[in-house]
Amino acid sequence: MGRNNTGKVRGRGGAGQNRSETDAFLRKNRQRSDVIETSSGLQYTIREEGTGKRPDERSTVEVNQRILLVDGTVIKDTYHGAETDRFTLAEAIDGLKEGLPLMREGAKFRFVVPPDLAWGKRGAGSRIGPNTTLIFDIRLERVIDG
């Protein structure tokens, strides 16, 4: 379980509660002037442009990322550690499969990934409940061609 921005421990939440929070958050977020929304529902904000390579579906990427729930609960944060995350786009959730190719090495984006592009109705583990929207603050450190 993670702690939200009020310091309270938060569990996975129920499917209905999570869906309600998700819908409200997505509606509010899409009204921001700096948010771009794709036809799939992925929302993103460009924090910093990059200048390097773009990944494709065969690439492995190395990223620093902070993953949050809509209430501010931090699920994972590699910015404060010595290790980055490395994974192939093929093994990523759909929202990142769509979003990461929009980035160049060195870029920093915020992705707001609705449940249908993340873990959907099933959730993941003890921290990501069903129908949960996830926020990814990602810096694309390196693209390794597949």
N, C-alpha and C positions, 0 to 999 in steps of 0.2 A: 504494500500500500504506500501511496505517496502522501505528501503533505501539500495542502493547497496554500494559496497566498495568505490565508488567515492563520496558518500553522496547525489547522485541524487535520487529522488523519482522514483520508478518504478512501473508501473501498470502490469496487467496480460500479455500484449503482445498478438500478433496475433498468430494463429495456425501455419502458415508458418514460421514466424520469430522464434518462439519457437522451432519448429522442426529442423530448420537449426542450431540454437545454441546448441540444444541437441545433434544432430549427431556429430557436431564438437567436443564438449566437451567429449562425450563418446569415440570417436576415439582417442583423445589425452590421456585421462585418462587410457585407457586400455594398453597403451604403457609403463606405469610406472612399474618398476620392483616389487613393493610391492603390486600391485593390482591383486586380484583374481577375475575372472569373471565366473559366473555360466552359465549353458546352457540356462537359461531364459533371460540372459543379465544383471542380478544384478551384480554390481561391488562392492567389499569391500576390505578394508584394516584393518588389525588387529593392533590397536594402543597399546592395553594392553590385555594380556591374563587374564582370570578370573579363579577362582578355585571352584566356587559354582555350584549350580544346573543349568541345561539347561531347558528352557521353552519348552513346546510342545503346540499343537493346542488347548488344553483345559486350558492352563495357563493364569493367569493374571500377567502382568509384571509391575514393577515400574522402571522408567528410568529417567535419566537426558538426555536431548537431545537439540541439536542445529540443526534447520532445515534451510537450505539455498537453494537459487536458484544458478544456475551455474555462475552467475555474482557476487556472494558474498552477495546478498540481504538476510538479516536474516528474516525469516518468524516467527520463534519462538526460544526462548532460555530459558531453565529452569535452566541452570547452575548458573545464577546470581540471582535466586530467592530462596525463602524458600521452595517452593513446587516442587515436582517431578511430572511427568506424570504417570498415572496409567491407563492401558487399557488391554483388553483381546486380545489375538492373533486373535481370531475370528473376531474382529472388526477392525483390522489393515489393512492397504493397503497390497497388495500382496507382494511387495518387503520386507516389514517387517515381514510378515508371513513366508517368506522364510529365511530371514536373522537372525532374533532374535534367532531361535533354534540353530544357529551355535555358539552362545555365551554362556558363563557361567557367573554366578553372579560375578560382579566385573570387567568384561571385558569392554573394550572400543573399538568400531569399528567405521569405517566410511563406510557408505553405500551410493553408488551412485545408485539411483533408477530411471531407465528410465520410460518414461510416461506410457508405457504399464503395468508397475507394480505399478503405482501410480494412478493418477486420469485421465490419458489418454486424450482423445479428449475433454472431458467436463471441465477439470480443477476443481478448488474448491474455492468457495468464490471469493473475490475481489483480492486476492494476488497470487493465483496459476492459471496461465493461461492454455489454452489447450496445449497439447503436451509438458509439462514442466518436465524436469528432476529435481529431488530433491536430495539434499545431506543431510544425517543424520549423525551427530556426536553423537553417543549414548553410554552411560554407563549404563549397565544393573545392577541396584542397587539390585533388589530383584525379585525372582520368587515366585509367590503365586499359588500353585496348584489349578486347577479348579475342 
